[in-house]
Amino acid sequence: MGQYYYPVNLDKEEFLYSHDYGNGLKLMEHSYIGNDFVATVEQLLTSGNSWQKTRIVWAGDYMDDGLFVDDTSVNLHGYAHDHFDKISPKFENLSIGGYLVNHTKKEFVDKSKLSGEIHPLPLLTCSGNGRGGGDYHGSDEECVGSWAGDVISIEKEDLKLFIFKKNDYKEIKPHFVEEDR
């Protein structure tokens, strides 16, 4: 069976639904560069928007029960569906540049250096990968989920020197390429 995902904001108690943006629910049906669904999440993570510097999980419906929730009998995907607000923001300009930043781990991805078609945000922040159809299988698979539940933002280029050099943030370069299956 296929596994379905929601990007969930743990701090705001909100989630987005990919069908609202004309995308599939499986991880690899919407995890690509230039996708309006992922770009909307990015926009929420930029300065002045409600998700900037908040904890994010791309929650799969097969992820472990009790992760990121107090109730050990449910998983975050189901809990968010039942208890969090589903939001569907629409932004005029979805061209997001700059850096994908993990403030918890003090790591960042320079978006100008991305190669390939897979967007790192859903893969780095997902929980439950590898348990259903449509999940990611390929290079740098060990990085998938490594940012789940961490404080994330998108920062613009003019903040690079202040954020990354002054505070010792480390650049990571995930290279996600799917295996032929």
PyMOL commands that set and color helices and strands:
alter all, ss='L'
color gray80, all
select helices_A, chain A and resi 18-21+27-30+36-44+76-83+111-113+120-125+141-143+157-165
alter helices_A, ss='H'
color red, helices_A
select strands_A, chain A and resi 5-9+14-15+54-60+85-86+99-102+107-110+126-127+150-155+170-171
alter strands_A, ss='S'
color yellow, strands_A
deselect
rebuild
show_as cartoon
